[in-house]
Amino acid sequence: MRALLRAVALAALATAASGADERKNYYDDPFVQVTSGLAACPVPEAPLMTEAEARAQFHVRSERGLRCYLEGRCRLSSSYMYDKDIIARVQKAVTVNGGFKDTSVWALGQRRWVFLKGCVNSKAQSKALEQLVGSIDEVERVVNELRVSPASRGR
């Protein structure tokens, strides 16, 4: 019986230890694929972190989110509260525009910033997408991490 209890305790400890290293989107930051026209484009890394990393970021995220409200730049009490709505509007704007069907782009929202990740066919297309997203109401900043697809460079 003692051996069984010891085995169960060791298994529970192993499970708890492995769960601590599990990476997930602890803050539920919206991360969506906006277009899917370039099949060869690798999927960018989602905003995943360990539980320890999430705890370490808690204070910084709280302060950054509240600062916007305290400075009078946000009507909501945290700039992170805008992100899901903003990313939904980014997805709609890109779809309605129609000029980006031949790209593979993901959008990540964090504190009214939109991070564009993925592949486009030209620097001009990257810039146009950045400008479109930057024109969306309540977007504070666009971080353009798009890359020109190697297959498109000869265009």
DSSP file (Angstrom, degrees, kcal/mol; ACC not computed):
  #  RESIDUE AA STRUCTURE BP1 BP2  ACC     N-H-->O    O-->H-N    N-H-->O    O-->H-N    TCO  KAPPA ALPHA  PHI   PSI    X-CA   Y-CA   Z-CA
    1    1 A M     >        0   0    0      0, 0.0     4,-2.4     0, 0.0     5,-0.2   0.000 360.0 360.0 360.0 -41.4    0.0    0.0    0.0
    2    2 A R  H  >  +     0   0    0      1,-0.2     4,-2.6     2,-0.2     5,-0.2   0.901 360.0  51.7 -60.8 -41.1    2.9    2.4    0.8
    3    3 A A  H  > S+     0   0    0      1,-0.2     4,-2.2     2,-0.2    -1,-0.2   0.890 109.4  50.4 -63.0 -39.6    4.5    1.8   -2.5
    4    4 A L  H  > S+     0   0    0      2,-0.2     4,-2.4     1,-0.2    -2,-0.2   0.924 111.3  47.5 -65.1 -45.2    1.2    2.6   -4.2
    5    5 A L  H  X S+     0   0    0     -4,-2.4     4,-2.6     1,-0.2    -2,-0.2   0.901 111.9  50.8 -62.9 -40.9    0.8    5.8   -2.3
    6    6 A R  H  X S+     0   0    0     -4,-2.6     4,-2.5     2,-0.2    -1,-0.2   0.908 110.6  49.2 -62.6 -41.9    4.4    6.8   -3.1
    7    7 A A  H  X S+     0   0    0     -4,-2.2     4,-2.3     2,-0.2    -2,-0.2   0.905 111.5  48.8 -64.5 -42.2    3.8    6.1   -6.8
    8    8 A V  H  X S+     0   0    0     -4,-2.4     4,-2.3     2,-0.2    -2,-0.2   0.917 112.1  49.1 -64.3 -43.0    0.6    8.2   -6.8
    9    9 A A  H  X S+     0   0    0     -4,-2.6     4,-2.3     2,-0.2    -2,-0.2   0.911 111.8  48.4 -63.7 -42.9    2.4   11.0   -5.0
   10   10 A L  H  X S+     0   0    0     -4,-2.5     4,-2.4     1,-0.2    -1,-0.2   0.897 111.0  50.7 -63.9 -40.2    5.3   10.9   -7.5
   11   11 A A  H  X S+     0   0    0     -4,-2.3     4,-2.2     2,-0.2    -2,-0.2   0.900 110.0  50.1 -64.3 -39.9    2.9   10.9  -10.4
   12   12 A A  H  X S+     0   0    0     -4,-2.3     4,-2.4     2,-0.2    -2,-0.2   0.909 111.3  48.6 -65.2 -41.9    1.1   13.9   -9.0
   13   13 A L  H  X S+     0   0    0     -4,-2.3     4,-2.5     2,-0.2    -2,-0.2   0.903 111.3  50.0 -63.8 -41.3    4.4   15.8   -8.6
   14   14 A A  H  X S+     0   0    0     -4,-2.4     4,-2.3     2,-0.2    -2,-0.2   0.901 111.4  48.9 -64.3 -40.7    5.5   14.9  -12.1
   15   15 A T  H  X S+     0   0    0     -4,-2.2     4,-2.1     2,-0.2    -2,-0.2   0.916 112.1  48.2 -65.0 -43.7    2.1   16.1  -13.5
   16   16 A A  H  X S+     0   0    0     -4,-2.4     4,-1.3     1,-0.2    -2,-0.2   0.906 112.2  49.4 -64.2 -41.3    2.3   19.4  -11.5
   17   17 A A  H  X S+     0   0    0     -4,-2.5     4,-0.7     1,-0.2    -2,-0.2   0.906 111.8  47.3 -65.8 -41.5    5.9   20.0  -12.7
   18   18 A S  H >< S+     0   0    0     -4,-2.3     3,-0.6     1,-0.2     4,-0.3   0.851 108.6  56.0 -69.8 -32.1    5.1   19.4  -16.3
   19   19 A G  H >< S+     0   0    0     -4,-2.1     3,-0.9     1,-0.2    32,-0.2   0.801  98.1  62.6 -67.4 -29.0    2.0   21.7  -16.1
   20   20 A A  H 3< S+     0   0    0     -4,-1.3    31,-0.8     1,-0.2    32,-0.6   0.786 104.8  47.1 -67.3 -26.2    4.2   24.5  -14.9
   21   21 A D  T << S+     0   0    0     -4,-0.7    -1,-0.2    -3,-0.6    -2,-0.2   0.456  83.8 120.9 -93.0  -2.3    6.1   24.5  -18.1
   22   22 A E    <   -     0   0    0     -3,-0.9     2,-0.5    -4,-0.3    29,-0.4  -0.421  56.9-142.2 -64.7 133.1    3.0   24.3  -20.3
   23   23 A R        +     0   0    0     27,-0.1     2,-0.3    -2,-0.1    27,-0.2  -0.861  35.4 145.7-100.8 128.4    2.8   27.3  -22.6
   24   24 A K  B     -A   49   0A   0     25,-2.4    25,-1.9    -2,-0.5     2,-1.7  -0.942  60.3 -88.3-151.2 173.1   -0.6   28.9  -23.3
   25   25 A N    >   +     0   0    0     -2,-0.3     3,-1.6    23,-0.2    23,-0.1  -0.593  47.6 173.9 -87.2  77.7   -2.2   32.3  -23.9
   26   26 A Y  T 3  S+     0   0    0     -2,-1.7    -1,-0.2     1,-0.3    22,-0.1   0.799  76.8  43.7 -59.5 -33.0   -2.8   33.2  -20.2
   27   27 A Y  T 3  S-     0   0    0     20,-0.3    -1,-0.3    -3,-0.2    -2,-0.1   0.343 105.5-124.7 -97.9   7.0   -4.0   36.7  -21.0
   28   28 A D    <   -     0   0    0     -3,-1.6    -2,-0.1     1,-0.2    -3,-0.0   0.855  38.5-176.1  54.4  40.0   -6.3   35.6  -23.9
   29   29 A D        -     0   0    0     18,-0.2     2,-0.2     1,-0.1    -1,-0.2  -0.513  33.3-109.1 -66.0 129.1   -4.6   38.1  -26.3
   30   30 A P        +     0   0    0      0, 0.0    79,-2.4     0, 0.0     2,-0.4  -0.434  44.6 171.2 -66.4 128.6   -6.5   37.9  -29.6
   31   31 A F  E     +B  108   0B   0     77,-0.2     2,-0.3    -2,-0.2    77,-0.2  -0.913  10.8 163.5-140.4 106.2   -4.4   36.2  -32.2
   32   32 A V  E     -B  107   0B   0     75,-2.3    75,-2.8    -2,-0.4     2,-0.6  -0.923  42.0-116.0-131.4 150.8   -6.2   35.4  -35.5
   33   33 A Q  E     -B  106   0B   0     -2,-0.3    73,-0.3    73,-0.2     3,-0.1  -0.760  28.9-178.8 -83.0 124.5   -5.4   34.5  -39.0
   34   34 A V  E     +     0   0B   0     71,-3.3     2,-0.3    -2,-0.6    72,-0.2   0.827  66.3  11.4 -94.7 -39.2   -6.7   37.3  -41.2
   35   35 A T  E     -B  105   0B   0     70,-1.7    70,-0.6     3,-0.0    -1,-0.3  -0.935  50.5-170.7-137.1 161.6   -5.7   36.0  -44.7
   36   36 A S  E     +B  104   0B   0     -2,-0.3    68,-0.3    65,-0.2    65,-0.1  -0.087  45.3 120.0-145.4  40.4   -4.5   32.6  -46.0
   37   37 A G        +     0   0    0     66,-4.3     2,-0.7    63,-0.3    67,-0.3   0.593  64.7  65.5 -87.7 -11.5   -3.4   33.1  -49.6
   38   38 A L    >   -     0   0    0     65,-0.3     3,-1.6     1,-0.1    -1,-0.2  -0.868  60.3-174.3-114.1  98.5    0.2   32.1  -49.3
   39   39 A A  T 3  S+     0   0    0     -2,-0.7    -1,-0.1     1,-0.3    -2,-0.0   0.795  80.2  59.6 -63.3 -30.1    0.4   28.4  -48.4
   40   40 A A  T 3  S+     0   0    0      2,-0.1    -1,-0.3    79,-0.0    -2,-0.0   0.491  78.0 111.4 -79.7  -1.9    4.1   28.3  -47.9
   41   41 A C  S <  S-     0   0    0     -3,-1.6     2,-0.1    78,-0.1    78,-0.1  -0.586  70.6-125.5 -76.5 124.9    4.1   31.0  -45.2
   42   42 A P        -     0   0    0      0, 0.0    -1,-0.1     0, 0.0    -2,-0.1  -0.409  26.9-106.8 -69.3 146.4    5.0   29.5  -41.8
   43   43 A V        -     0   0    0     -2,-0.1     3,-0.1     1,-0.1    75,-0.1  -0.592  38.0-125.8 -72.6 124.9    2.5   30.0  -39.0
   44   44 A P        -     0   0    0      0, 0.0     2,-0.2     0, 0.0    -1,-0.1  -0.298  33.7 -88.5 -69.6 158.6    3.9   32.7  -36.5
   45   45 A E        -     0   0    0      1,-0.1     0, 0.0     2,-0.0     0, 0.0  -0.470  42.0-128.7 -70.0 133.4    4.2   31.8  -32.9
   46   46 A A        -     0   0    0     -2,-0.2     2,-2.5     1,-0.1    -1,-0.1  -0.271  38.3 -86.4 -72.9 166.6    1.1   32.6  -30.9
   47   47 A P  S    S+     0   0    0      0, 0.0     2,-0.3     0, 0.0   -20,-0.3  -0.413  73.0 157.0 -77.2  70.4    1.4   34.7  -27.7
   48   48 A L        +     0   0    0     -2,-2.5     2,-0.3   -23,-0.1   -23,-0.2  -0.708  11.6 162.1-100.3 147.5    2.2   31.7  -25.5
   49   49 A M  B     -A   24   0A   0    -25,-1.9   -25,-2.4    -2,-0.3   -23,-0.2  -0.974  36.9-101.6-153.9 163.8    4.0   31.7  -22.1
   50   50 A T     >  -     0   0    0     -2,-0.3     4,-2.3   -27,-0.2     5,-0.2  -0.378  40.5-105.4 -81.0 168.1    4.5   29.6  -19.1
   51   51 A E  H  > S+     0   0    0    -31,-0.8     4,-2.4   -29,-0.4     5,-0.2   0.891 123.1  52.6 -61.4 -39.0    2.6   30.2  -15.8
   52   52 A A  H  > S+     0   0    0    -32,-0.6     4,-2.2     1,-0.2    -1,-0.2   0.907 109.3  48.6 -64.4 -41.5    5.8   31.7  -14.3
   53   53 A E  H  > S+     0   0    0      2,-0.2     4,-1.7     1,-0.2    -2,-0.2   0.890 110.1  52.2 -65.0 -38.5    6.2   34.1  -17.3
   54   54 A A  H  X S+     0   0    0     -4,-2.3     4,-0.9     2,-0.2    -2,-0.2   0.913 110.2  48.1 -63.8 -42.8    2.5   35.1  -17.0
   55   55 A R  H >X S+     0   0    0     -4,-2.4     3,-0.6     1,-0.2     4,-0.5   0.908 110.4  52.2 -62.9 -40.8    3.0   35.9  -13.3
   56   56 A A  H 3< S+     0   0    0     -4,-2.2     4,-0.4     1,-0.2    -1,-0.2   0.826 112.4  45.4 -65.4 -31.1    6.2   37.9  -14.1
   57   57 A Q  H 3X S+     0   0    0     -4,-1.7     4,-2.8     1,-0.2     5,-0.3   0.582  88.4  91.3 -87.3 -10.7    4.3   39.9  -16.6
   58   58 A F  H <X S+     0   0    0     -4,-0.9     4,-2.4    -3,-0.6     5,-0.2   0.910  88.1  43.4 -54.9 -51.3    1.3   40.6  -14.5
   59   59 A H  H  X S+     0   0    0     -4,-0.5     4,-2.6    -3,-0.2    -1,-0.2   0.921 115.2  48.8 -63.4 -44.6    2.5   43.9  -12.9
   60   60 A V  H  > S+     0   0    0     -4,-0.4     4,-2.7     1,-0.2     5,-0.2   0.924 113.3  46.8 -62.2 -45.5    3.8   45.3  -16.2
   61   61 A R  H  X S+     0   0    0     -4,-2.8     4,-2.5     2,-0.2    -1,-0.2   0.892 112.1  50.9 -65.3 -38.9    0.6   44.5  -18.1
   62   62 A S  H  X S+     0   0    0     -4,-2.4     4,-2.1    -5,-0.3    -2,-0.2   0.940 113.6  44.5 -62.6 -46.5   -1.5   46.0  -15.3
   63   63 A E  H  X S+     0   0    0     -4,-2.6     4,-2.2     2,-0.2    -2,-0.2   0.919 115.0  47.4 -65.1 -44.9    0.5   49.2  -15.2
   64   64 A R  H  X S+     0   0    0     -4,-2.7     4,-1.0    -5,-0.2    -1,-0.2   0.910 113.1  49.1 -63.9 -41.6    0.6   49.5  -19.0
   65   65 A G  H  X S+     0   0    0     -4,-2.5    14,-1.6    -5,-0.2     4,-0.6   0.902 115.3  42.6 -65.2 -41.0   -3.1   48.8  -19.4
   66   66 A L  H  X S+     0   0    0     -4,-2.1     4,-2.5    12,-0.2     3,-0.5   0.812 100.4  70.5 -75.8 -32.1   -4.1   51.3  -16.7
   67   67 A R  H  X S+     0   0    0     -4,-2.2     4,-2.3     1,-0.2     6,-0.2   0.883  93.4  57.1 -54.5 -41.6   -1.7   54.1  -17.8
   68   68 A C  H  <>S+     0   0    0     -4,-1.0     5,-2.2     1,-0.2     6,-1.1   0.909 110.5  43.9 -56.6 -44.3   -3.8   54.7  -20.9
   69   69 A Y  H ><5S+     0   0    0     -4,-0.6     3,-1.4    -3,-0.5    -2,-0.2   0.925 112.7  50.7 -67.7 -46.1   -6.9   55.4  -18.8
   70   70 A L  H 3<5S+     0   0    0     -4,-2.5    -2,-0.2     1,-0.3    -1,-0.2   0.822 109.3  51.6 -64.6 -31.0   -5.1   57.6  -16.3
   71   71 A E  T 3<5S-     0   0    0     -4,-2.3    -1,-0.3    -5,-0.2    -2,-0.2   0.482 116.0-115.8 -83.6  -2.4   -3.5   59.7  -19.1
   72   72 A G  T < 5S+     0   0    0     -3,-1.4    -3,-0.2    -4,-0.2    -2,-0.1   0.632  87.0 113.3  79.9  14.0   -7.0   60.2  -20.6
   73   73 A R  S   <S+     0   0    0     -5,-2.2     2,-0.4    -6,-0.2    -4,-0.2   0.592  73.1  48.5 -91.7 -12.2   -6.2   58.3  -23.8
   74   74 A C        -     0   0    0     -6,-1.1    -2,-0.2    -7,-0.1    -1,-0.1  -0.974  58.3-158.5-128.9 141.8   -8.7   55.5  -23.1
   75   75 A R  S    S+     0   0    0     -2,-0.4     2,-0.2     3,-0.1    -1,-0.1   0.732  82.0  70.8 -86.1 -24.7  -12.3   55.5  -22.0
   76   76 A L  S    S-     0   0    0      2,-0.1    -2,-0.1     1,-0.1     6,-0.1  -0.583  93.9-114.9 -90.2 157.2  -12.0   51.9  -20.7
   77   77 A S  S    S+     0   0    0     -2,-0.2     2,-0.3     1,-0.1    -8,-0.2   0.573  98.9  33.6 -72.9  -8.7  -10.0   51.2  -17.5
   78   78 A S    >   -     0   0    0    -10,-0.1     3,-1.5    -9,-0.1     4,-0.2  -0.984  67.8-140.8-146.2 135.5   -7.4   49.1  -19.4
   79   79 A S  G >  S+     0   0    0    -14,-1.6     3,-1.2    -2,-0.3     4,-0.3   0.757 102.8  66.5 -65.4 -21.9   -6.0   49.4  -22.9
   80   80 A Y  G >  S+     0   0    0      1,-0.2     3,-0.9    31,-0.2     4,-0.4   0.712  84.6  73.1 -70.1 -19.4   -6.1   45.6  -23.2
   81   81 A M  G <  S+     0   0    0     -3,-1.5     4,-0.3     1,-0.2    -1,-0.2   0.641  92.8  55.7 -70.0 -13.2   -9.9   45.7  -23.0
   82   82 A Y  G <> S+     0   0    0     -3,-1.2     4,-2.4    -4,-0.2     3,-0.3   0.676  83.6  88.2 -87.1 -20.6  -10.0   47.0  -26.6
   83   83 A D  H <> S+     0   0    0     -3,-0.9     4,-2.8    -4,-0.3     5,-0.2   0.822  82.7  49.4 -60.7 -44.0   -8.0   44.3  -28.2
   84   84 A K  H  > S+     0   0    0     -4,-0.4     4,-1.8     1,-0.2    -1,-0.2   0.919 115.6  44.9 -63.3 -41.8  -10.7   41.7  -29.1
   85   85 A D  H  > S+     0   0    0     -3,-0.3     4,-2.0    -4,-0.3    -2,-0.2   0.911 113.4  50.5 -66.9 -42.3  -12.9   44.4  -30.8
   86   86 A I  H  X S+     0   0    0     -4,-2.4     4,-2.4     1,-0.2    -2,-0.2   0.938 110.2  48.7 -62.0 -46.8   -9.9   45.9  -32.6
   87   87 A I  H  X S+     0   0    0     -4,-2.8     4,-2.4     1,-0.2    -1,-0.2   0.868 109.2  53.3 -65.2 -35.3   -8.7   42.6  -34.0
   88   88 A A  H  X S+     0   0    0     -4,-1.8     4,-2.0    -5,-0.2    -1,-0.2   0.901 111.1  47.0 -62.9 -39.6  -12.3   41.8  -35.2
   89   89 A R  H  X S+     0   0    0     -4,-2.0     4,-2.7     2,-0.2    -2,-0.2   0.845 109.4  53.9 -71.0 -33.6  -12.3   45.1  -37.0
   90   90 A V  H  X S+     0   0    0     -4,-2.4     4,-2.4     2,-0.2     5,-0.3   0.949 109.3  48.3 -61.9 -48.1   -8.8   44.4  -38.4
   91   91 A Q  H  X S+     0   0    0     -4,-2.4     4,-2.0     1,-0.2    -2,-0.2   0.912 114.2  46.0 -59.6 -43.7  -10.1   41.1  -39.8
   92   92 A K  H  X S+     0   0    0     -4,-2.0     4,-2.9     2,-0.2     5,-0.2   0.919 111.7  50.7 -66.3 -44.4  -13.2   42.8  -41.3
   93   93 A A  H  X S+     0   0    0     -4,-2.7     4,-2.2     1,-0.2    -2,-0.2   0.903 111.7  47.3 -62.5 -41.9  -11.3   45.7  -42.8
   94   94 A V  H  X S+     0   0    0     -4,-2.4     4,-1.6     2,-0.2     6,-0.4   0.909 114.2  47.5 -66.8 -41.6   -8.7   43.4  -44.5
   95   95 A T  H  < S+     0   0    0     -4,-2.0    -2,-0.2    -5,-0.3    -1,-0.2   0.935 113.5  46.8 -64.3 -47.0  -11.5   41.2  -45.9
   96   96 A V  H  < S+     0   0    0     -4,-2.9    -2,-0.2     1,-0.2    -1,-0.2   0.872 106.9  58.8 -64.4 -37.4  -13.6   44.1  -47.2
   97   97 A N  H  < S-     0   0    0     -4,-2.2    -1,-0.2    -5,-0.2    -2,-0.2   0.906  83.7-165.6 -59.3 -42.9  -10.5   45.7  -48.8
   98   98 A G    ><  +     0   0    0     -4,-1.6     3,-0.7    -5,-0.1    -1,-0.1   0.325  57.1 104.9  77.0  -9.1  -10.0   42.6  -50.9
   99   99 A G  T 3  S+     0   0    0      1,-0.2     3,-0.1    -5,-0.2    -1,-0.1   0.378  73.5  56.1 -86.7   6.1   -6.4   43.6  -51.9
  100  100 A F  T >   +     0   0    0     -6,-0.4     3,-1.5     1,-0.1   -63,-0.3   0.118  63.2 115.0-125.1  21.0   -4.7   41.1  -49.6
  101  101 A K  T <  S+     0   0    0     -3,-0.7   -65,-0.2     1,-0.3    -1,-0.1   0.747  75.6  58.8 -63.9 -23.5   -6.2   37.8  -50.7
  102  102 A D  T 3  S+     0   0    0     -3,-0.1    -1,-0.3   -66,-0.1     2,-0.3   0.070  96.8  80.1 -95.9  24.4   -2.8   36.6  -51.9
  103  103 A T    <   -     0   0    0     -3,-1.5   -66,-4.3    17,-0.1     2,-0.4  -0.758  69.0-138.9-119.7 168.0   -1.2   37.0  -48.5
  104  104 A S  E     +BC  36 119B   0     15,-2.4    15,-2.9   -68,-0.3     2,-0.4  -0.916  37.8 166.1-128.3 106.1   -1.0   35.0  -45.3
  105  105 A V  E     -BC  35 118B   0    -70,-0.6   -71,-3.3    -2,-0.4   -70,-1.7  -0.953  22.4-166.4-129.9 138.9   -1.4   37.3  -42.3
  106  106 A W  E     -BC  33 117B   0     11,-3.0    11,-2.6    -2,-0.4     2,-0.4  -0.914  12.1-150.5-117.0 148.6   -2.1   37.0  -38.6
  107  107 A A  E     -BC  32 116B   0    -75,-2.8   -75,-2.3    -2,-0.3     2,-0.4  -0.981   7.7-168.4-123.8 133.6   -3.0   39.8  -36.3
  108  108 A L  E     -BC  31 115B   0      7,-2.0     7,-2.9    -2,-0.4     2,-0.5  -0.973   9.4-152.8-118.7 131.9   -2.2   39.9  -32.6
  109  109 A G  E     + C   0 114B   0    -79,-2.4     2,-0.3    -2,-0.4     5,-0.2  -0.922  22.4 160.2-110.2 128.4   -3.8   42.5  -30.3
  110  110 A Q  E >  S- C   0 113B   0      3,-2.3     3,-1.5    -2,-0.5   -30,-0.1  -0.887  73.2 -23.4-147.5 114.6   -2.1   43.8  -27.1
  111  111 A R  T 3  S-     0   0    0     -2,-0.3   -31,-0.2     1,-0.3     3,-0.1   0.843 124.9 -49.8  54.2  44.6   -3.0   47.1  -25.4
  112  112 A R  T 3  S+     0   0    0      1,-0.3    28,-2.6   -33,-0.3    29,-1.1   0.511 114.3 120.2  74.1   7.6   -4.4   48.7  -28.6
  113  113 A W  E <   -Cd 110 141B   0     -3,-1.5    -3,-2.3    27,-0.2     2,-0.5  -0.837  52.5-151.3 -97.1 140.7   -1.3   47.7  -30.5
  114  114 A V  E     -Cd 109 142B   0     27,-2.5    29,-2.9    -2,-0.4     2,-0.6  -0.964   3.4-158.6-114.8 121.7   -1.7   45.4  -33.5
  115  115 A F  E     -Cd 108 143B   0     -7,-2.9    -7,-2.0    -2,-0.5     2,-0.5  -0.889   7.7-155.2 -98.9 118.7    1.2   43.2  -34.4
  116  116 A L  E     +Cd 107 144B   0     27,-2.5    29,-2.5    -2,-0.6     2,-0.3  -0.849  20.0 174.1 -96.7 124.6    1.0   42.0  -38.1
  117  117 A K  E     +Cd 106 145B   0    -11,-2.6   -11,-3.0    -2,-0.5     2,-0.3  -0.924  30.4  48.1-129.6 152.0    2.8   38.7  -38.7
  118  118 A G  E    S-Cd 105 146B   0     27,-0.6    29,-2.2    -2,-0.3     2,-0.4  -0.888  80.8 -39.6 124.2-152.1    3.1   36.5  -41.7
  119  119 A C  E     +Cd 104 147B   0    -15,-2.9   -15,-2.4    -2,-0.3     2,-0.2  -0.933  39.2 175.2-128.4 140.7    3.9   36.8  -45.4
  120  120 A V  E     - d   0 148B   0     27,-2.3    29,-3.2    -2,-0.4    32,-0.2  -0.757  36.5-117.8-128.5 177.7    3.0   39.3  -48.2
  121  121 A N  S    S+     0   0    0     -2,-0.2     2,-0.3    27,-0.2    34,-0.2   0.610  86.7   6.7 -97.2 -14.1    4.2   39.6  -51.8
  122  122 A S     >  -     0   0    0      1,-0.1     4,-2.0    25,-0.1    -1,-0.2  -0.988  68.9-109.8-160.7 162.0    5.9   42.9  -51.7
  123  123 A K  H  > S+     0   0    0     -2,-0.3     4,-2.5     1,-0.2     5,-0.2   0.860 119.3  56.2 -63.3 -35.5    7.1   45.7  -49.5
  124  124 A A  H  > S+     0   0    0      2,-0.2     4,-2.5     1,-0.2    -1,-0.2   0.901 106.7  48.6 -64.1 -40.8    4.4   47.9  -51.0
  125  125 A Q  H  > S+     0   0    0      2,-0.2     4,-2.2     1,-0.2    -1,-0.2   0.896 110.8  51.6 -66.0 -39.5    1.7   45.4  -50.0
  126  126 A S  H  X S+     0   0    0     -4,-2.0     4,-2.3     2,-0.2    -2,-0.2   0.928 111.8  46.2 -60.7 -46.5    3.2   45.3  -46.5
  127  127 A K  H  X S+     0   0    0     -4,-2.5     4,-2.5     2,-0.2    -2,-0.2   0.892 111.0  52.2 -64.8 -41.0    3.1   49.0  -46.2
  128  128 A A  H  X S+     0   0    0     -4,-2.5     4,-2.3     2,-0.2    -1,-0.2   0.897 110.8  47.8 -63.2 -40.2   -0.4   49.2  -47.5
  129  129 A L  H  X S+     0   0    0     -4,-2.2     4,-2.5     2,-0.2     5,-0.2   0.911 110.9  51.3 -67.2 -42.0   -1.6   46.7  -45.0
  130  130 A E  H  X S+     0   0    0     -4,-2.3     4,-2.3     1,-0.2    -2,-0.2   0.916 111.7  47.3 -59.8 -43.9    0.1   48.5  -42.2
  131  131 A Q  H  X S+     0   0    0     -4,-2.5     4,-1.2     2,-0.2    -2,-0.2   0.896 110.6  52.0 -66.5 -40.4   -1.6   51.8  -43.2
  132  132 A L  H >< S+     0   0    0     -4,-2.3     3,-0.7     1,-0.2     4,-0.3   0.950 113.5  43.3 -59.9 -49.3   -5.0   50.1  -43.5
  133  133 A V  H >< S+     0   0    0     -4,-2.5     3,-1.4     1,-0.2    -2,-0.2   0.886 110.3  56.6 -65.8 -38.5   -4.7   48.7  -40.0
  134  134 A G  H 3< S+     0   0    0     -4,-2.3    -1,-0.2     1,-0.3    -2,-0.2   0.732 100.3  59.9 -64.7 -21.9   -3.3   52.0  -38.6
  135  135 A S  T << S+     0   0    0     -4,-1.2     2,-0.3    -3,-0.7    -1,-0.3   0.533  80.0 109.0 -83.8  -5.9   -6.4   53.8  -39.9
  136  136 A I  S X  S-     0   0    0     -3,-1.4     3,-1.9    -4,-0.3   -46,-0.0  -0.548  82.4-100.8 -75.9 133.0   -8.7   51.7  -37.8
  137  137 A D  T 3  S+     0   0    0     -2,-0.3    -1,-0.1     1,-0.3     3,-0.1  -0.220 103.3  14.9 -54.6 136.8  -10.3   53.6  -34.9
  138  138 A E  T 3  S+     0   0    0      1,-0.3     2,-0.7    -3,-0.1    -1,-0.3   0.355  85.8 131.5  77.4  -0.7   -8.7   53.0  -31.5
  139  139 A V    <   -     0   0    0     -3,-1.9    -1,-0.3     1,-0.2   -26,-0.2  -0.736  34.2-174.8 -78.4 119.7   -5.5   51.3  -32.9
  140  140 A E        -     0   0    0    -28,-2.6     2,-0.3    -2,-0.7   -27,-0.2   0.866  63.3  -2.2 -83.7 -39.1   -2.7   53.1  -31.1
  141  141 A R  E     -d  113   0B   0    -29,-1.1   -27,-2.5    -8,-0.0     2,-0.5  -0.996  55.9-143.6-154.2 147.9    0.2   51.5  -33.0
  142  142 A V  E     -d  114   0B   0     -2,-0.3     2,-0.7   -29,-0.2   -27,-0.2  -0.972  10.5-159.7-114.1 126.8    0.9   48.9  -35.7
  143  143 A V  E     -d  115   0B   0    -29,-2.9   -27,-2.5    -2,-0.5     2,-0.9  -0.916  13.4-151.8-106.6 108.4    4.0   46.8  -35.4
  144  144 A N  E     +d  116   0B   0     -2,-0.7   -27,-0.1   -29,-0.2   -29,-0.1  -0.712  32.2 157.1 -89.7 105.5    4.7   45.4  -38.9
  145  145 A E  E     +d  117   0B   0    -29,-2.5   -27,-0.6    -2,-0.9    -1,-0.1   0.034  31.8 132.8-111.2  22.3    6.5   42.1  -38.6
  146  146 A L  E     -d  118   0B   0    -29,-0.2     2,-0.4   -20,-0.1   -27,-0.2  -0.413  40.1-156.1 -73.8 149.1    5.4   41.0  -42.1
  147  147 A R  E     -d  119   0B   0    -29,-2.2   -27,-2.3    -2,-0.1     2,-0.4  -0.952  22.3-110.2-126.0 150.2    8.0   39.5  -44.5
  148  148 A V  E     -d  120   0B   0     -2,-0.4   -27,-0.2   -29,-0.2     5,-0.1  -0.649  41.3-114.2 -77.8 127.7    8.0   39.3  -48.2
  149  149 A S    >>  -     0   0    0    -29,-3.2     3,-1.5    -2,-0.4     4,-0.7  -0.386  14.5-133.1 -63.6 133.1    7.5   35.7  -49.3
  150  150 A P  G >4 S+     0   0    0      0, 0.0     3,-0.8     0, 0.0     4,-0.3   0.847 106.9  57.8 -56.1 -34.9   10.6   34.3  -51.1
  151  151 A A  G 34 S+     0   0    0      1,-0.2     3,-0.3     2,-0.1   -30,-0.1   0.720 106.5  50.3 -68.4 -19.9    8.3   33.0  -53.9
  152  152 A S  G X4 S+     0   0    0     -3,-1.5     3,-2.2   -32,-0.2    -1,-0.2   0.561  81.3  91.9 -94.4  -9.8    7.1   36.5  -54.6
  153  153 A R  T << S+     0   0    0     -3,-0.8    -1,-0.2    -4,-0.7    -2,-0.1   0.742  81.2  58.7 -63.0 -22.9   10.4   38.3  -54.8
  154  154 A G  T 3         0   0    0     -3,-0.3    -1,-0.3    -4,-0.3    -2,-0.1   0.485 360.0 360.0 -83.7  -1.0   10.6   37.8  -58.6
  155  155 A R    <         0   0    0     -3,-2.2    -1,-0.2   -34,-0.2    -2,-0.1   0.490 360.0 360.0 -72.3 360.0    7.3   39.6  -59.2
